Amino acid sequence: MRLFPYAGLVTAAAVLLPLTAALPAAAAPAAPAAFAASCPTAGVITQGYSDSHDGVDIANALGTPIYAVGSGEVINSGPASGYGQWIRILHDDGTVTEYGHMYQRDVVVGQHVQAGQRIALMGSEGEATGPHLHLRVRIGTSTTVRGIDPVPYLRDRGVNLPCTPGGGGQGTVVTAWAQANVRSCTATSCAVVSAVYPDESYPANCWKTGQLVTAEGYSNDKWIELPLNAGGVGYVSAIYLKGDDKGDVSRQCG
């Protein structure tokens, strides 16, 4: 993996700087700044993070898909006390997301998953009164360190709970099939502010109509808004992105 291969654009699998010195044991450590996240599942928040609840519960019907919050390595997948079953994913920024109570697991230990990849189906195994996802976030791999609040953790990464998986905007990732310039507006005459590269993935906000661009015998007037590492946004023609004519981004910019 290349670390920040291009300065202007926030990549979907950015590797961050090392954590600062540990905080006193009595306080939960702060989450590092980070990657662009994906929505973990659809549903209703039935219990939030508190002194007595180390995570957030998102309830929905049995079998509702559960998705990886971010790319990373599966470090646990199997039975777990209290959860019935669990999955833990170690992300490139050193955080671990933990998913509990599912009735079906789709990933195994050692597998590398992508942000937004389906990893399980929602269940009610273990200590649960109904089907829900218990989502916990920890700094580091230790299971004895108290988790941090998943809501601000996800908000800092572009996802607000409750959310809709794959709904466009927050948590949406696009993948380029060719190198292309990211510009300050939706026309090839606008200033170049960054670039996308073949088979690299990037967080995306929304799409809008702009200049018609032709490539490989196809024409497309849809442009995708991408967040920039230095702040602000840039636009890339969707003709250079895999997927449909909007790069599989469903939300239109306001």
Contacts in CASP RR format, 6 or more apart in sequence:
PFRMAT RR
TARGET T0000
AUTHOR 0000-0000-0000
METHOD contacts of the structure
MODEL  1
MRLFPYAGLVTAAAVLLPLTAALPAAAAPAAPAAFAASCPTAGVITQGYS
DSHDGVDIANALGTPIYAVGSGEVINSGPASGYGQWIRILHDDGTVTEYG
HMYQRDVVVGQHVQAGQRIALMGSEGEATGPHLHLRVRIGTSTTVRGIDP
VPYLRDRGVNLPCTPGGGGQGTVVTAWAQANVRSCTATSCAVVSAVYPDE
SYPANCWKTGQLVTAEGYSNDKWIELPLNAGGVGYVSAIYLKGDDKGDVS
RQCG
1 13 0 8 1.000
1 15 0 8 1.000
1 92 0 8 1.000
3 15 0 8 1.000
4 11 0 8 1.000
4 14 0 8 1.000
4 15 0 8 1.000
4 229 0 8 1.000
5 11 0 8 1.000
5 197 0 8 1.000
5 200 0 8 1.000
6 194 0 8 1.000
6 195 0 8 1.000
6 197 0 8 1.000
7 194 0 8 1.000
7 229 0 8 1.000
7 230 0 8 1.000
8 182 0 8 1.000
8 193 0 8 1.000
8 194 0 8 1.000
8 228 0 8 1.000
8 229 0 8 1.000
8 230 0 8 1.000
9 182 0 8 1.000
9 194 0 8 1.000
9 195 0 8 1.000
9 196 0 8 1.000
9 202 0 8 1.000
9 226 0 8 1.000
9 227 0 8 1.000
9 228 0 8 1.000
9 229 0 8 1.000
10 36 0 8 1.000
10 202 0 8 1.000
10 203 0 8 1.000
10 226 0 8 1.000
10 227 0 8 1.000
10 228 0 8 1.000
10 229 0 8 1.000
11 35 0 8 1.000
11 200 0 8 1.000
11 201 0 8 1.000
11 202 0 8 1.000
12 35 0 8 1.000
12 36 0 8 1.000
12 71 0 8 1.000
12 115 0 8 1.000
12 173 0 8 1.000
12 201 0 8 1.000
12 202 0 8 1.000
12 203 0 8 1.000
13 35 0 8 1.000
13 70 0 8 1.000
13 71 0 8 1.000
13 72 0 8 1.000
13 92 0 8 1.000
13 115 0 8 1.000
13 201 0 8 1.000
14 34 0 8 1.000
14 35 0 8 1.000
14 36 0 8 1.000
14 92 0 8 1.000
14 93 0 8 1.000
15 92 0 8 1.000
15 93 0 8 1.000
16 32 0 8 1.000
16 33 0 8 1.000
16 34 0 8 1.000
16 35 0 8 1.000
16 92 0 8 1.000
16 93 0 8 1.000
16 94 0 8 1.000
17 32 0 8 1.000
19 29 0 8 1.000
19 32 0 8 1.000
19 94 0 8 1.000
19 139 0 8 1.000
22 29 0 8 1.000
23 29 0 8 1.000
23 30 0 8 1.000
28 146 0 8 1.000
28 147 0 8 1.000
28 148 0 8 1.000
29 139 0 8 1.000
29 145 0 8 1.000
29 148 0 8 1.000
30 139 0 8 1.000
30 148 0 8 1.000
31 95 0 8 1.000
31 137 0 8 1.000
31 139 0 8 1.000
31 148 0 8 1.000
31 152 0 8 1.000
31 153 0 8 1.000
31 156 0 8 1.000
32 93 0 8 1.000
32 94 0 8 1.000
32 95 0 8 1.000
32 139 0 8 1.000
33 93 0 8 1.000
33 156 0 8 1.000
34 91 0 8 1.000
34 93 0 8 1.000
34 95 0 8 1.000
34 156 0 8 1.000
34 157 0 8 1.000
35 70 0 8 1.000
35 71 0 8 1.000
35 91 0 8 1.000
35 92 0 8 1.000
35 93 0 8 1.000
35 115 0 8 1.000
35 157 0 8 1.000
36 115 0 8 1.000
36 157 0 8 1.000
36 158 0 8 1.000
36 171 0 8 1.000
36 173 0 8 1.000
36 202 0 8 1.000
36 203 0 8 1.000
36 227 0 8 1.000
37 69 0 8 1.000
37 70 0 8 1.000
37 115 0 8 1.000
37 154 0 8 1.000
37 157 0 8 1.000
37 158 0 8 1.000
37 159 0 8 1.000
37 171 0 8 1.000
38 67 0 8 1.000
38 68 0 8 1.000
38 69 0 8 1.000
38 70 0 8 1.000
38 115 0 8 1.000
38 116 0 8 1.000
38 159 0 8 1.000
38 165 0 8 1.000
38 166 0 8 1.000
38 171 0 8 1.000
38 172 0 8 1.000
38 173 0 8 1.000
39 67 0 8 1.000
39 116 0 8 1.000
39 159 0 8 1.000
39 163 0 8 1.000
39 164 0 8 1.000
39 165 0 8 1.000
39 166 0 8 1.000
39 167 0 8 1.000
39 170 0 8 1.000
39 171 0 8 1.000
40 58 0 8 1.000
40 66 0 8 1.000
40 67 0 8 1.000
40 68 0 8 1.000
40 69 0 8 1.000
40 97 0 8 1.000
40 99 0 8 1.000
40 133 0 8 1.000
40 135 0 8 1.000
40 154 0 8 1.000
40 163 0 8 1.000
40 165 0 8 1.000
41 58 0 8 1.000
41 60 0 8 1.000
41 64 0 8 1.000
41 65 0 8 1.000
41 66 0 8 1.000
41 67 0 8 1.000
41 122 0 8 1.000
41 133 0 8 1.000
41 165 0 8 1.000
42 58 0 8 1.000
42 60 0 8 1.000
42 64 0 8 1.000
42 162 0 8 1.000
42 163 0 8 1.000
42 164 0 8 1.000
42 165 0 8 1.000
43 58 0 8 1.000
43 59 0 8 1.000
43 60 0 8 1.000
43 64 0 8 1.000
43 162 0 8 1.000
44 58 0 8 1.000
44 59 0 8 1.000
44 60 0 8 1.000
44 162 0 8 1.000
45 56 0 8 1.000
45 57 0 8 1.000
45 58 0 8 1.000
45 59 0 8 1.000
45 161 0 8 1.000
45 162 0 8 1.000
46 57 0 8 1.000
46 58 0 8 1.000
46 59 0 8 1.000
46 132 0 8 1.000
47 53 0 8 1.000
47 56 0 8 1.000
47 57 0 8 1.000
48 55 0 8 1.000
48 56 0 8 1.000
48 57 0 8 1.000
48 151 0 8 1.000
49 55 0 8 1.000
49 56 0 8 1.000
49 149 0 8 1.000
49 150 0 8 1.000
49 151 0 8 1.000
54 136 0 8 1.000
54 146 0 8 1.000
54 147 0 8 1.000
55 134 0 8 1.000
55 135 0 8 1.000
55 136 0 8 1.000
55 137 0 8 1.000
55 147 0 8 1.000
55 149 0 8 1.000
55 150 0 8 1.000
56 134 0 8 1.000
56 135 0 8 1.000
56 149 0 8 1.000
56 150 0 8 1.000
56 151 0 8 1.000
56 161 0 8 1.000
57 132 0 8 1.000
57 133 0 8 1.000
57 134 0 8 1.000
57 135 0 8 1.000
58 132 0 8 1.000
58 133 0 8 1.000
58 135 0 8 1.000
58 161 0 8 1.000
58 162 0 8 1.000
59 130 0 8 1.000
59 131 0 8 1.000
59 132 0 8 1.000
59 133 0 8 1.000
60 122 0 8 1.000
60 131 0 8 1.000
60 132 0 8 1.000
60 133 0 8 1.000
61 122 0 8 1.000
61 131 0 8 1.000
62 103 0 8 1.000
62 121 0 8 1.000
62 122 0 8 1.000
62 123 0 8 1.000
62 124 0 8 1.000
62 131 0 8 1.000
63 103 0 8 1.000
63 104 0 8 1.000
63 121 0 8 1.000
63 122 0 8 1.000
63 123 0 8 1.000
63 131 0 8 1.000
64 121 0 8 1.000
64 122 0 8 1.000
64 131 0 8 1.000
64 133 0 8 1.000
65 118 0 8 1.000
65 120 0 8 1.000
65 121 0 8 1.000
65 122 0 8 1.000
65 165 0 8 1.000
66 99 0 8 1.000
66 102 0 8 1.000
66 118 0 8 1.000
66 119 0 8 1.000
66 120 0 8 1.000
66 121 0 8 1.000
66 122 0 8 1.000
66 133 0 8 1.000
67 116 0 8 1.000
67 117 0 8 1.000
67 118 0 8 1.000
67 119 0 8 1.000
67 165 0 8 1.000
68 89 0 8 1.000
68 97 0 8 1.000
68 113 0 8 1.000
68 114 0 8 1.000
68 115 0 8 1.000
68 116 0 8 1.000
68 117 0 8 1.000
68 119 0 8 1.000
69 89 0 8 1.000
69 91 0 8 1.000
69 97 0 8 1.000
69 115 0 8 1.000
69 116 0 8 1.000
69 135 0 8 1.000
69 154 0 8 1.000
69 157 0 8 1.000
69 159 0 8 1.000
70 89 0 8 1.000
70 91 0 8 1.000
70 97 0 8 1.000
70 113 0 8 1.000
70 114 0 8 1.000
70 115 0 8 1.000
70 116 0 8 1.000
71 91 0 8 1.000
71 92 0 8 1.000
71 112 0 8 1.000
71 113 0 8 1.000
71 114 0 8 1.000
71 115 0 8 1.000
72 89 0 8 1.000
72 90 0 8 1.000
72 91 0 8 1.000
72 92 0 8 1.000
72 112 0 8 1.000
72 113 0 8 1.000
73 89 0 8 1.000
73 90 0 8 1.000
73 110 0 8 1.000
73 111 0 8 1.000
73 112 0 8 1.000
73 113 0 8 1.000
74 87 0 8 1.000
74 88 0 8 1.000
74 89 0 8 1.000
74 107 0 8 1.000
74 108 0 8 1.000
74 109 0 8 1.000
74 110 0 8 1.000
74 111 0 8 1.000
74 112 0 8 1.000
74 113 0 8 1.000
74 119 0 8 1.000
75 88 0 8 1.000
75 89 0 8 1.000
75 90 0 8 1.000
75 96 0 8 1.000
75 109 0 8 1.000
75 110 0 8 1.000
75 141 0 8 1.000
76 86 0 8 1.000
76 87 0 8 1.000
76 88 0 8 1.000
76 109 0 8 1.000
77 86 0 8 1.000
77 87 0 8 1.000
77 88 0 8 1.000
77 105 0 8 1.000
77 107 0 8 1.000
77 108 0 8 1.000
77 109 0 8 1.000
77 111 0 8 1.000
78 85 0 8 1.000
78 86 0 8 1.000
78 87 0 8 1.000
78 105 0 8 1.000
79 85 0 8 1.000
79 86 0 8 1.000
80 86 0 8 1.000
80 100 0 8 1.000
82 126 0 8 1.000
82 127 0 8 1.000
83 100 0 8 1.000
83 101 0 8 1.000
83 125 0 8 1.000
83 126 0 8 1.000
83 127 0 8 1.000
83 134 0 8 1.000
84 100 0 8 1.000
84 101 0 8 1.000
84 125 0 8 1.000
84 126 0 8 1.000
85 100 0 8 1.000
85 101 0 8 1.000
85 102 0 8 1.000
85 103 0 8 1.000
85 105 0 8 1.000
85 120 0 8 1.000
85 125 0 8 1.000
86 98 0 8 1.000
86 99 0 8 1.000
86 100 0 8 1.000
86 102 0 8 1.000
87 98 0 8 1.000
87 99 0 8 1.000
87 100 0 8 1.000
87 102 0 8 1.000
87 105 0 8 1.000
87 107 0 8 1.000
87 119 0 8 1.000
87 120 0 8 1.000
88 96 0 8 1.000
88 97 0 8 1.000
88 98 0 8 1.000
88 99 0 8 1.000
88 141 0 8 1.000
89 96 0 8 1.000
89 97 0 8 1.000
89 99 0 8 1.000
89 113 0 8 1.000
89 119 0 8 1.000
90 96 0 8 1.000
90 140 0 8 1.000
90 141 0 8 1.000
91 97 0 8 1.000
94 139 0 8 1.000
94 140 0 8 1.000
95 137 0 8 1.000
95 138 0 8 1.000
95 139 0 8 1.000
95 140 0 8 1.000
95 153 0 8 1.000
96 137 0 8 1.000
96 138 0 8 1.000
96 139 0 8 1.000
96 140 0 8 1.000
96 141 0 8 1.000
97 135 0 8 1.000
97 136 0 8 1.000
97 137 0 8 1.000
97 150 0 8 1.000
98 134 0 8 1.000
98 135 0 8 1.000
98 136 0 8 1.000
98 137 0 8 1.000
98 138 0 8 1.000
99 119 0 8 1.000
99 120 0 8 1.000
99 133 0 8 1.000
99 134 0 8 1.000
99 135 0 8 1.000
100 133 0 8 1.000
100 134 0 8 1.000
100 135 0 8 1.000
101 122 0 8 1.000
101 123 0 8 1.000
101 124 0 8 1.000
101 125 0 8 1.000
101 126 0 8 1.000
101 128 0 8 1.000
101 131 0 8 1.000
101 132 0 8 1.000
101 133 0 8 1.000
101 134 0 8 1.000
102 120 0 8 1.000
102 121 0 8 1.000
102 122 0 8 1.000
102 123 0 8 1.000
102 125 0 8 1.000
102 133 0 8 1.000
103 121 0 8 1.000
103 122 0 8 1.000
103 123 0 8 1.000
103 124 0 8 1.000
103 125 0 8 1.000
104 120 0 8 1.000
104 121 0 8 1.000
105 119 0 8 1.000
105 120 0 8 1.000
106 118 0 8 1.000
106 119 0 8 1.000
106 120 0 8 1.000
106 121 0 8 1.000
107 113 0 8 1.000
107 119 0 8 1.000
107 120 0 8 1.000
113 119 0 8 1.000
114 173 0 8 1.000
114 201 0 8 1.000
115 171 0 8 1.000
115 173 0 8 1.000
115 201 0 8 1.000
116 165 0 8 1.000
116 166 0 8 1.000
116 171 0 8 1.000
116 173 0 8 1.000
122 131 0 8 1.000
122 132 0 8 1.000
122 133 0 8 1.000
123 130 0 8 1.000
123 131 0 8 1.000
123 132 0 8 1.000
124 130 0 8 1.000
124 131 0 8 1.000
124 132 0 8 1.000
128 134 0 8 1.000
135 150 0 8 1.000
136 147 0 8 1.000
136 150 0 8 1.000
137 147 0 8 1.000
137 148 0 8 1.000
137 149 0 8 1.000
137 150 0 8 1.000
137 153 0 8 1.000
138 145 0 8 1.000
138 146 0 8 1.000
138 147 0 8 1.000
138 148 0 8 1.000
139 145 0 8 1.000
139 147 0 8 1.000
139 148 0 8 1.000
150 161 0 8 1.000
151 161 0 8 1.000
154 160 0 8 1.000
154 161 0 8 1.000
154 163 0 8 1.000
155 161 0 8 1.000
158 170 0 8 1.000
158 171 0 8 1.000
158 203 0 8 1.000
159 170 0 8 1.000
159 171 0 8 1.000
160 170 0 8 1.000
163 170 0 8 1.000
163 171 0 8 1.000
166 172 0 8 1.000
166 250 0 8 1.000
167 250 0 8 1.000
167 251 0 8 1.000
168 204 0 8 1.000
168 206 0 8 1.000
168 249 0 8 1.000
168 250 0 8 1.000
168 251 0 8 1.000
169 204 0 8 1.000
169 205 0 8 1.000
169 206 0 8 1.000
169 249 0 8 1.000
169 251 0 8 1.000
170 205 0 8 1.000
171 203 0 8 1.000
172 203 0 8 1.000
172 204 0 8 1.000
172 205 0 8 1.000
172 248 0 8 1.000
172 249 0 8 1.000
172 250 0 8 1.000
172 251 0 8 1.000
173 201 0 8 1.000
173 202 0 8 1.000
173 203 0 8 1.000
173 204 0 8 1.000
174 201 0 8 1.000
174 202 0 8 1.000
174 204 0 8 1.000
174 224 0 8 1.000
174 226 0 8 1.000
174 241 0 8 1.000
174 242 0 8 1.000
174 247 0 8 1.000
174 248 0 8 1.000
174 249 0 8 1.000
175 199 0 8 1.000
175 200 0 8 1.000
175 201 0 8 1.000
175 202 0 8 1.000
175 241 0 8 1.000
175 242 0 8 1.000
176 196 0 8 1.000
176 197 0 8 1.000
176 198 0 8 1.000
176 199 0 8 1.000
176 200 0 8 1.000
176 202 0 8 1.000
176 236 0 8 1.000
176 240 0 8 1.000
176 241 0 8 1.000
176 242 0 8 1.000
177 198 0 8 1.000
177 199 0 8 1.000
177 240 0 8 1.000
177 241 0 8 1.000
177 242 0 8 1.000
178 198 0 8 1.000
178 215 0 8 1.000
178 240 0 8 1.000
179 195 0 8 1.000
179 196 0 8 1.000
179 197 0 8 1.000
179 198 0 8 1.000
179 240 0 8 1.000
180 195 0 8 1.000
180 196 0 8 1.000
180 236 0 8 1.000
180 237 0 8 1.000
180 240 0 8 1.000
181 188 0 8 1.000
181 192 0 8 1.000
181 194 0 8 1.000
181 195 0 8 1.000
181 236 0 8 1.000
182 192 0 8 1.000
182 193 0 8 1.000
182 194 0 8 1.000
182 195 0 8 1.000
182 196 0 8 1.000
182 226 0 8 1.000
182 228 0 8 1.000
182 234 0 8 1.000
182 235 0 8 1.000
182 236 0 8 1.000
183 190 0 8 1.000
183 191 0 8 1.000
183 192 0 8 1.000
183 193 0 8 1.000
183 234 0 8 1.000
183 235 0 8 1.000
183 236 0 8 1.000
184 190 0 8 1.000
184 191 0 8 1.000
184 192 0 8 1.000
184 193 0 8 1.000
184 234 0 8 1.000
184 235 0 8 1.000
185 235 0 8 1.000
186 208 0 8 1.000
186 209 0 8 1.000
186 210 0 8 1.000
186 211 0 8 1.000
186 223 0 8 1.000
186 235 0 8 1.000
187 210 0 8 1.000
187 211 0 8 1.000
188 211 0 8 1.000
188 213 0 8 1.000
188 237 0 8 1.000
189 211 0 8 1.000
190 235 0 8 1.000
193 228 0 8 1.000
193 234 0 8 1.000
194 226 0 8 1.000
194 228 0 8 1.000
194 229 0 8 1.000
194 234 0 8 1.000
196 202 0 8 1.000
196 226 0 8 1.000
196 236 0 8 1.000
196 240 0 8 1.000
196 241 0 8 1.000
202 226 0 8 1.000
203 226 0 8 1.000
203 227 0 8 1.000
204 224 0 8 1.000
204 225 0 8 1.000
204 226 0 8 1.000
204 247 0 8 1.000
204 249 0 8 1.000
205 224 0 8 1.000
205 225 0 8 1.000
205 226 0 8 1.000
205 227 0 8 1.000
205 233 0 8 1.000
205 251 0 8 1.000
205 253 0 8 1.000
206 224 0 8 1.000
206 225 0 8 1.000
206 249 0 8 1.000
206 251 0 8 1.000
206 252 0 8 1.000
206 253 0 8 1.000
206 254 0 8 1.000
207 222 0 8 1.000
207 223 0 8 1.000
207 224 0 8 1.000
207 225 0 8 1.000
207 238 0 8 1.000
207 246 0 8 1.000
207 247 0 8 1.000
207 249 0 8 1.000
207 251 0 8 1.000
207 252 0 8 1.000
207 253 0 8 1.000
208 222 0 8 1.000
208 223 0 8 1.000
208 225 0 8 1.000
208 235 0 8 1.000
208 252 0 8 1.000
208 253 0 8 1.000
208 254 0 8 1.000
209 221 0 8 1.000
209 222 0 8 1.000
209 223 0 8 1.000
210 221 0 8 1.000
210 222 0 8 1.000
210 223 0 8 1.000
211 221 0 8 1.000
211 223 0 8 1.000
211 237 0 8 1.000
212 219 0 8 1.000
212 220 0 8 1.000
212 221 0 8 1.000
213 219 0 8 1.000
213 220 0 8 1.000
213 221 0 8 1.000
213 237 0 8 1.000
213 239 0 8 1.000
214 239 0 8 1.000
215 237 0 8 1.000
215 239 0 8 1.000
215 240 0 8 1.000
218 239 0 8 1.000
219 239 0 8 1.000
220 237 0 8 1.000
220 238 0 8 1.000
220 239 0 8 1.000
220 245 0 8 1.000
222 237 0 8 1.000
222 238 0 8 1.000
222 239 0 8 1.000
222 245 0 8 1.000
222 246 0 8 1.000
222 247 0 8 1.000
223 235 0 8 1.000
223 236 0 8 1.000
223 237 0 8 1.000
223 238 0 8 1.000
224 235 0 8 1.000
224 236 0 8 1.000
224 237 0 8 1.000
224 238 0 8 1.000
224 241 0 8 1.000
224 246 0 8 1.000
224 247 0 8 1.000
224 249 0 8 1.000
225 233 0 8 1.000
225 234 0 8 1.000
225 235 0 8 1.000
225 253 0 8 1.000
226 233 0 8 1.000
226 234 0 8 1.000
226 235 0 8 1.000
226 236 0 8 1.000
227 233 0 8 1.000
228 234 0 8 1.000
238 245 0 8 1.000
238 246 0 8 1.000
238 247 0 8 1.000
238 249 0 8 1.000
241 247 0 8 1.000
241 248 0 8 1.000
242 248 0 8 1.000
END
